């Protein structure tokens, strides 16, 4: 394993970014000058950023570096998708402690590059520096969209349909599983973690995907959502953002929230309420969106989109309708950045 | 002092970003959705990012938080200027340990906002999260320019003039001064640091400025540099980048390198070679640029621009011509990110 000081910052950047092919015509200049140069023509430019810190957002005891890189990229790509836009460019900044070798950082970066390949994103810059403690990843993602295509949080209207993609709670349960097995391994280092039949949950936690596919299908079907977010902090929390920003209320149905079979089994096993996991778990990176009732027919054929409720008058508040018709006030209890 | 957990992430973001007025017509949407929306019309978009880590890039023992914020913003703004572009938008991500109160972070952010005010930059997004250890600042800055105005590192031609702005080595000497006085204070906590007559050096280290003024003056004078960088790692290092990328050599004259009087005095006092400080010190954030010999007449009236040498054939290498005409090979010994 090579010590990073042997190749220096420029050597490291060269190793990490060599052979990168630029995929977007809007990328005029990538890595290698003071700034990247982008040409978006008549389109709008979208930009988002996310920071991941070791010990806060990830634990290298059970997250492989390549997966971590993939996820760090996807989290940002997902934010661009959530604006109904196409991700195009990325800047990657890394703060690296002495614990990490050149090969470690290459592994991390290979995950970032894999995600960028998959979603057609160009890496156009960044910063690398040493850190006293742990690994810090800060990623900025740019995207493009026609002005009229961009979807904000504030456009939900009364009677709009509320939809989510995929299923919810799986990423959270994947994390619970990883933490449980880590404890088991700590108690008995000779043991083997029990992941059989639960691989999907691990995948959802370790290698989430951004729903660019849904964005493309909605466009093809001629649907422009009225409001949209990606579900990073939990369905309740994101719904609250949309309702607050749009000045509306909502009603969602407990039995309509899509839950994966493996998630339901593990929740039962761990004595967790699966609906609570789905509402507050976070990290699923699925899309939550609202659209006009008139889009209903166009919406139905789209695979992996689930109708979970509708937008109401603001004075009705945010409600979950239980399996027996009971109405429960929704609270955002999503992931807290500061505890 | 308020614990950040009492107001949470959204509360903190609200406190930090309230009352921000958007200054650029290209800023369509700032903080408050998954991504910011920018409209650059026919212009090119520039984007750069920098990460600052406590204990590596700054020491809060002698750097006030407001200055740190100002500098963190300026470092990025300077990168946009170095492309001959106008800085327009910024994203600010902060990793914050429990040691910091809401008021601390507001102070840091007030410095960032002051710099953005000063340079006409809109803060359009970011991320805040808790960190296990120390403070992490990651800033991304966007800018705009006409395609034909953008200046890269690779355009220097034989016989071009080599120019720098301001003076060099002062920021490095300001750091030496701060470190010296910290040691004195540690040995004698009753003492007072001796900064009299050296205030300018402190200012250069603690509150550097980006040379947007020079960019504007060059434009007004009708000069488009052939290559340009900002001097963050030291003149030698940046010159090496320009020569390498442009496939040329250079000759600069020791007695032409602009040095501030206070810097020269302190270097003498501390037994440091002032030319070495100027060549390798870094953090001055002045501009280094090359331009055509035919721009000479237009260049002379511009204040604070100094002609220090000229571009040569590549086979002549990079040389410093000493006061007695002796020729010394230049090496890049700038700041090392990994040691």
Interface residues (C-beta under 8 A of the other chain):
Chain A: X4 X5 X8 X9 X12 X28 X29 X32 X33 X34 X35 X36 X37 X38 X39 X40 X41 X42 X44 X45 X46 X47 X48 X49 X50 X51 X53 X54 X55 X56 X57 X79 X80 X82 X83 X85 X89 X91 X93 X94 X95 X96 X124 X125 X126 X127 X128 X129 X130 X131 X132 X133 X134 X136 X138 X140 X141 X142 X143 X147 X150 X152 X153 X229 X230 X245 X336 X337 X338 X339
Chain B: X4 X5 X8 X9 X12 X28 X29 X32 X33 X34 X35 X36 X37 X38 X39 X40 X41 X42 X44 X45 X46 X47 X48 X49 X50 X51 X53 X54 X55 X56 X57 X79 X80 X82 X83 X85 X89 X91 X93 X94 X95 X96 X124 X125 X126 X127 X128 X129 X130 X131 X132 X133 X134 X136 X138 X140 X141 X142 X143 X147 X150 X152 X153 X229 X230 X245 X336 X337 X338 X339
